[in-house]
Amino acid sequence: MKKLTVLITVIISILLLSSCELFDTTPGSFRIKFEWNEEEKPDFGARDHYAWVILEEWVGGSQSGARLLMQSSASAFDKEGKVKIDLSDVGYGENRVVRVEIRGSDKVQDRVLFYGRSELFTFSSKDRDKEVKVAISARPTPGTGISEEDRFAIRIMQGGTEVTKINDTVVDVRIKAVHGSRVIISNSLSTLEKYLNEKDPELEGVSEKPLDDLKKIDEDIYDIEDWDLNNGLDFGEEDGGERIVYGKLLNEEGYLSETVQTSVLVDKAFPVIVSPTVSPNPAKLGDTVSAVFSFTKQIDETTLEIDWDGLGFERVETDSSNVFTYTLSITETVLEKSYTFSGSVSDEVGNGPVEFTIGTLSVDVTPPSLINETVEVTDNKSAIKVGDTVTVTFEVSEPLEGTPEVTIDGRRFEREGEIDSPYTYSYTVSDNDIEGIKTILVSMSDLARNQTVAELEETVRFDLSAPEVINPTVTPAGSPGMA
């Protein structure tokens, strides 16, 4: 792979000489040579870049004995990718290592975009423009991949599935580790910052673990198991609301990734049935009854159980996933009585089961009937003439829908008063009526809309004609005036 190089010009003055170099007053010098892959080289013309050079002594030649000798201040790259750094305090010695950090600003607190480290080298007064190579990585910061998709990330898992809403705060935190060896997670950003500053292993609500100690799921994928989202927070077991997990990835060099986060909603509320209706109610023979209801939240339909009190309601699919419609046809096999419908259900995150009531249904297949009926006419006549009044009273076997209609020969009676126990109706005979024996009819409908036309048992007779002399005779026969 083709390498590109960027040279750092180093200004050096010697403050410390070894014993064998006491009489050598010529300053030594070295150059730092940056190397990175061509496709990974930053575009220095597109944004600012700043370099820091750190000089360490690895006592005994081991990184574990690393000792900081000096660190430069921020120095800006020019548009060509060149930078000049003042290292005037460099001293001679062995087991030297140069580290380089490149950031996008001159603030040392900002994230390192690129970093590199030299091999061990020795620096003496005899060195003249000694070249020290520093291989720069374009993916130095833990968690940073080549693409946006290839980055450090954390997710909340339960049962091996990513979740956004839960009712149990004990979860697995899935780690996508990119260029890192350790991970830190915390339930609070302030707790995470406190841990980074203090490194207190007893601090609640934060955990740092090597990736090798975690459950490996796939390449670069690990799980921190049984993490309690309430750990270190002032939440009770029944408290709902949002929980946020923050994470940082570390590499062997001690560099930290950017802070990533993920959130989940802790839902402790039970589902509640909303606007249950059963109609028509009461229901008669031939009706199709619909039971319609919904819930305050999404439910787990596999947990929905309904007791239809022995009736065979069937579900009807609707456009809404949270509206439930069931229907039943009232046939001769459905008994006439009152039914009660109830059920139980859990929501999609497991809150429940909770019991609910849909309502009741009254099945009425029997038409209403008349009881305690009476028929009265003016002066209790057995025959009724024009101007006479017929008055009827009756009670009914059950509540009615509306008021009954009373007729004789299709002509309506007038209701008297508002009392329905008994109902009272009257009819005044007119010369438009027709003579004869008359049956009084009562048309009515109960609350289930069972309709009937009932006959009053007692009939009445209309006599609307004046009497006429037919075939008059005079007896005995004789002369007028003679007895």
C-alpha positions in Angstrom: 0.0 0.0 0.0 1.4 3.4 -1.0 2.6 5.5 1.9 2.5 9.3 2.1 4.8 11.3 4.4 4.5 14.6 6.1 7.7 16.0 7.7 7.8 17.9 11.0 10.7 20.3 11.3 12.0 20.1 14.8 13.8 23.0 16.5 16.1 21.5 19.1 18.5 23.0 21.7 20.3 20.7 24.1 19.9 21.1 27.8 21.2 17.8 29.0 24.4 16.0 27.9 25.6 12.5 28.8 29.0 12.2 30.4 30.7 11.0 27.3 29.5 14.1 25.4 30.7 16.9 27.8 33.1 18.3 25.3 30.7 18.1 22.2 29.0 21.4 21.9 27.4 20.7 18.6 23.6 20.2 19.0 22.1 17.0 17.7 18.9 17.0 15.7 16.2 14.7 14.4 13.3 14.9 12.1 9.9 13.3 12.7 8.4 11.7 9.6 4.7 11.0 9.5 3.5 8.0 7.4 -0.1 7.0 6.6 -1.9 5.1 3.9 -2.7 7.2 0.9 -6.5 6.6 1.1 -6.5 7.5 4.8 -4.6 10.8 4.5 -6.7 13.7 5.8 -7.7 16.6 3.6 -5.7 19.4 5.2 -7.2 22.0 2.9 -10.8 21.1 3.9 -10.4 21.7 7.7 -7.9 22.7 10.3 -5.7 20.1 11.9 -3.4 20.5 14.9 -0.5 18.3 16.1 0.9 17.6 19.5 4.2 15.8 19.9 4.8 13.8 23.2 8.3 12.5 24.0 8.5 9.6 26.4 11.2 7.5 27.9 10.4 3.8 28.2 12.5 2.8 31.1 14.0 -0.6 30.4 12.6 -0.5 26.9 9.0 -1.4 28.1 5.8 0.6 27.6 4.9 -0.3 31.2 7.8 1.9 32.3 6.8 4.9 30.1 7.7 8.3 31.6 6.7 11.6 30.1 9.6 13.8 29.2 7.9 16.6 27.4 4.8 17.6 25.4 4.5 20.3 22.9 1.7 22.8 22.6 -0.7 22.7 19.6 0.8 23.4 16.2 -1.3 24.0 13.1 -0.8 22.1 9.9 -0.7 24.3 6.8 -2.9 23.5 3.7 -0.1 21.3 2.4 -0.1 19.1 5.4 3.2 20.5 6.9 3.7 21.5 10.4 6.6 23.1 12.4 6.9 22.2 16.1 9.3 23.6 18.7 11.0 20.8 20.7 13.7 22.9 22.2 13.6 21.1 25.5 14.5 17.7 24.2 17.4 16.0 26.0 19.7 13.2 24.9 19.1 9.7 26.0 18.1 6.1 25.2 14.7 4.3 24.9 13.0 7.4 23.5 9.6 7.2 22.0 7.8 9.9 20.1 4.0 10.0 20.1 2.0 12.2 17.8 -1.7 13.2 18.3 -3.7 15.1 15.7 -6.9 16.9 16.5 -9.4 19.1 14.7 -8.9 22.0 17.0 -6.1 23.5 19.2 -7.9 22.2 22.4 -6.3 19.3 24.0 -9.6 18.2 25.5 -11.0 17.5 22.0 -11.1 14.0 20.5 -7.9 12.7 18.8 -8.6 12.2 15.1 -5.3 10.5 14.3 -2.4 9.3 16.3 0.9 7.5 15.9 3.9 6.3 17.7 7.6 5.7 16.8 9.7 2.8 17.5 12.3 3.0 20.4 15.2 5.2 19.4 18.3 6.8 20.9 19.1 10.5 20.6 22.6 11.8 21.0 24.6 14.8 20.0 26.1 12.8 17.2 22.7 12.6 15.5 22.3 15.0 12.6 18.8 15.2 11.2 18.1 11.8 12.4 14.8 10.5 10.9 12.2 9.2 13.4 9.3 7.5 11.6 5.8 7.7 13.1 3.2 5.6 11.5 -0.1 7.5 11.6 -3.4 5.6 11.8 -6.4 7.2 10.2 -8.7 5.2 12.5 -7.0 5.9 15.8 -9.8 6.9 18.1 -11.6 3.9 19.5 -15.1 3.5 18.0 -14.2 5.2 14.7 -14.5 3.1 11.6 -14.2 3.9 7.9 -17.9 4.4 7.4 -20.7 5.8 9.5 -22.1 2.3 9.9 -18.8 1.0 11.1 -18.7 2.8 14.4 -18.8 2.1 18.1 -22.4 1.8 19.2 -24.5 0.4 22.1 -28.0 -1.0 22.1 -30.4 -2.2 24.8 -31.3 -5.9 24.5 -33.7 -8.3 26.2 -34.1 -11.9 25.2 -31.6 -11.4 22.4 -33.8 -8.7 20.8 -33.2 -5.0 20.6 -35.9 -3.1 22.6 -37.1 0.5 22.8 -39.7 -0.1 25.5 -39.5 -2.4 28.5 -41.0 -3.0 31.9 -38.0 -4.9 33.5 -35.0 -2.6 34.0 -32.5 -5.5 33.9 -31.2 -5.7 30.4 -28.2 -6.7 28.3 -26.1 -3.9 26.8 -24.9 -4.9 23.4 -21.5 -3.4 22.4 -20.3 -2.9 18.8 -16.6 -2.5 19.5 -14.5 -0.8 16.8 -10.8 -0.4 17.5 -11.0 -0.8 21.2 -10.2 -3.2 24.0 -12.2 -2.0 27.0 -15.7 -0.5 27.4 -17.2 1.8 29.9 -21.0 2.1 30.3 -23.0 4.3 32.7 -26.6 5.2 33.5 -25.7 8.9 33.9 -23.5 11.3 31.9 -22.4 13.0 35.1 -21.5 9.7 36.7 -19.5 8.7 33.6 -17.6 12.0 33.7 -17.0 11.6 37.4 -15.6 8.1 36.8 -13.3 9.2 34.1 -11.9 11.8 36.4 -11.7 9.7 39.6 -11.5 6.1 38.3 -13.4 5.0 41.4 -14.2 1.3 40.9 -16.9 1.5 43.7 -18.9 4.2 41.9 -22.5 3.0 41.3 -24.1 3.2 37.9 -20.9 2.8 35.9 -18.9 -0.3 34.8 -15.6 -0.7 33.0 -14.8 -4.1 31.5 -12.3 -5.6 29.1 -14.0 -6.9 26.0 -12.4 -10.2 26.6 -14.4 -10.6 29.8 -17.7 -10.0 28.0 -20.0 -12.5 26.2 -19.0 -12.5 22.5 -21.9 -12.5 20.2 -20.2 -12.1 16.8 -17.1 -10.4 15.4 -16.7 -7.1 17.3 -20.1 -7.7 19.0 -20.2 -8.2 22.8 -22.9 -8.2 25.5 -22.7 -6.8 29.0 -25.2 -9.1 30.6 -27.8 -8.3 33.4 -27.2 -4.6 33.6 -29.7 -2.8 35.8 -30.8 0.5 34.2 -31.7 1.8 37.7 -28.3 1.2 39.1 -26.9 4.4 40.6 -30.1 6.3 39.9 -32.9 7.5 42.2 -35.6 5.4 40.7 -38.0 2.9 42.4 -38.9 -0.4 41.0 -42.3 0.9 39.8 -41.0 4.1 38.3 -41.3 4.4 34.6 -39.8 6.9 32.1 -36.8 7.1 29.9 -33.5 5.5 30.8 -30.2 6.5 28.9 -27.1 4.4 28.8 -23.8 6.2 27.9 -20.7 4.4 26.6 -17.1 5.0 25.9 -14.6 2.6 24.2 -10.9 2.6 25.1 -7.9 1.2 23.3 -4.6 -0.1 24.5 -3.1 3.3 24.1 -5.6 4.7 26.6 -7.4 6.8 24.0 -11.2 7.2 24.5 -13.9 7.1 21.9 -16.6 9.8 21.7 -19.4 9.2 24.1 -22.2 7.3 22.5 -25.7 6.8 24.0 -28.9 4.8 23.6 -32.2 5.1 25.4 -35.1 3.0 26.2 -38.6 3.7 27.7 -39.4 2.0 31.0 -43.1 1.4 30.9 -44.8 0.2 34.1 -48.5 1.2 33.2 -51.1 -1.5 32.7 -53.4 -1.5 29.7 -56.9 -0.2 30.3 -59.9 -0.9 28.2 -61.3 2.1 26.4 -64.9 2.8 25.3 -66.3 -0.8 25.2 -69.7 -1.0 23.5 -72.1 -3.9 22.9 -74.8 -3.1 20.4 -77.6 -3.6 19.7 -78.5 -4.2 23.3 -80.8 -5.7 24.1 -80.7 -7.9 21.0 -83.5 -9.8 19.3 -83.7 -12.8 17.0 -81.9 -12.1 13.7 -79.8 -9.3 15.1 -76.0 -9.1 14.6 -74.4 -8.0 17.8 -71.1 -6.1 17.7 -68.7 -5.8 20.7 -66.1 -3.1 20.0 -63.4 -1.9 22.4 -59.8 -0.7 22.4 -57.0 -0.2 25.0 -55.0 2.8 26.2 -51.8 1.2 24.8 -50.6 -1.5 22.4 -51.2 -4.9 23.8 -49.7 -8.3 23.2 -52.5 -10.0 21.3 -51.2 -13.5 22.2 -52.2 -12.7 25.8 -55.7 -11.5 25.0 -58.3 -13.8 26.5 -62.1 -13.1 26.4 -64.9 -14.9 28.2 -68.0 -14.5 26.1 -70.2 -16.2 28.6 -70.8 -19.2 26.4 -71.5 -17.2 23.2 -69.6 -17.7 20.0 -68.4 -14.2 19.1 -65.9 -14.0 16.2 -63.3 -11.3 15.6 -63.6 -9.0 12.6 -60.4 -7.5 11.2 -60.3 -3.7 11.3 -57.9 -1.0 9.9 -56.6 -0.1 13.4 -54.4 -2.5 15.3 -55.7 -1.3 18.6 -59.4 -1.5 17.9 -61.0 -4.9 18.5 -64.4 -5.8 16.9 -66.2 -9.1 17.5 -69.7 -10.1 16.2 -72.4 -12.6 16.9 -75.6 -13.4 15.1 -78.6 -14.0 17.3 -80.2 -17.3 16.3 -82.8 -19.7 17.8 -79.9 -21.4 19.6 -79.1 -18.3 21.7 -80.9 -18.4 25.0 -83.0 -15.5 26.2 -81.1 -14.1 29.1 -78.4 -11.5 30.2 -74.8 -12.3 29.4 -71.6 -10.7 30.8 -68.4 -10.4 28.8 -64.9 -10.0 30.4 -61.3 -10.8 29.7 -57.7 -10.3 30.6 -54.6 -9.0 28.7 -51.0 -7.9 29.0 -49.3 -5.1 27.1 -46.5 -5.6 24.6 -43.8 -5.2 27.3 -45.4 -7.6 29.7 -47.4 -5.4 32.0 -50.3 -7.6 33.1 -52.3 -9.7 32.9 -55.0 -7.2 33.9 -58.7 -8.0 33.9 -61.3 -5.9 32.1 -65.0 -5.9 31.5 -66.5 -5.4 28.1 -70.1 -5.2 29.3 -73.4 -7.1 29.3 -75.8 -8.2 26.6 -79.5 -8.9 27.1 -81.0 -11.3 24.6 -84.7 -10.9 24.2 -86.5 -13.0 21.6 -90.0 -12.8 23.1 -92.4 -10.1 21.9 -94.2 -8.0 24.6 -97.7 -8.9 25.7 -100.7 -7.2 27.3 -101.7 -7.7 30.9 -104.5 -6.3 33.1 -106.4 -4.9 30.2 -109.8 -3.2 30.5 -112.4 -1.8 28.0 -115.0 0.8 29.1 -117.6 2.6 27.0 -119.9 5.5 27.8 -122.5 4.6 30.3 -121.4 1.0 30.0 -123.5 0.6 26.9 -123.5 -2.6 25.1 -123.9 -0.9 21.8 -122.0 2.3 21.0 -123.3 5.2 19.0 -121.8 8.3 17.4 -120.4 10.5 20.2 -119.8 7.7 22.6 -116.3 7.1 24.0 -114.3 3.9 24.2 -111.6 3.9 26.9 -109.0 1.1 27.2 -106.3 0.5 29.8 -103.6 -2.1 29.9 -100.2 -2.9 31.2 -97.3 -4.6 29.3 -95.0 -7.5 30.1 -91.8 -5.5 29.7 -90.4 -2.1 28.9 -91.2 -0.8 25.5 -89.4 1.1 22.8 -91.6 4.2 22.4 -95.3 4.2 23.1 -97.9 1.7 22.0 -100.3 2.5 19.1 -104.0 1.6 19.8 -106.4 1.4 16.8 -109.9 0.3 15.9 -110.6 -0.3 12.2 -107.2 1.5 11.6 -108.3 4.6 13.4 -106.0 5.7 16.3 -106.9 6.1 19.9 -105.6 9.1 21.8 -103.3 8.5 24.8 -104.4 10.1 28.0 -101.6 11.2 30.4 -98.1 10.0 30.7 -98.5 7.1 33.0 -97.5 3.7 31.6 -98.7 1.5 34.4 -101.4 1.3 33.1 -101.5 2.9 29.7 -104.8 4.7 29.1 -106.2 5.4 25.6 -109.6 6.7 24.4 -111.6 6.9 21.2 -114.7 8.9 20.3 -116.9 7.3 17.8 -117.8 9.4 14.7 -120.1 9.1 11.8 -117.2 8.0 9.7 -117.0 4.7 11.7 -118.6 1.6 10.4 -121.1 -0.5 12.4 -120.2 -3.9 13.6 -118.3 -5.9 16.2 -114.9 -4.3 16.6 -111.6 -5.6 17.8 -109.2 -3.2 19.5 -105.5 -3.7 18.4 -102.3 -2.6 20.2 -99.1 -2.3 18.2 -95.9 -2.2 20.3 -92.1 -2.9 20.3 -89.9 -3.9 23.2 -86.4 -2.6 23.8 -85.0 -5.4 21.7 -87.3 -4.3 18.9 -89.5 -7.4 19.0 -92.7 -6.1 17.4 -96.2 -7.4 17.9 -99.8 -6.5 17.3 -101.9 -7.7 20.3 -105.7 -7.9 20.4 -107.7 -6.9 23.4 -109.8 -9.8 24.5 -113.0 -7.7 24.9 -114.7 -6.5 21.7 -117.1 -3.6 21.3 -120.2 -3.1 19.0 -120.8 0.0 17.1 -124.5 0.8 16.5 -124.6 3.9 14.5 -128.1 3.8 12.8 -131.4 5.2 14.2 -134.1 2.6 14.5 -136.7 2.3 11.7 -140.3 0.9 11.6 -140.5 -2.1 9.4 -143.9 -3.5 8.2 -146.1 -1.8 10.7 -149.5 -3.5 11.4 -152.6 -2.5 13.4 -154.7 -5.1 15.2 -157.5 -5.8 15.6 -158.9 -4.6 12.2 -162.1 -2.4 12.3 -163.6 0.9 11.5 -161.9 3.9 12.8 -163.2 5.2 16.1 -165.0 2.0 16.9 -163.9 -0.3 19.6 
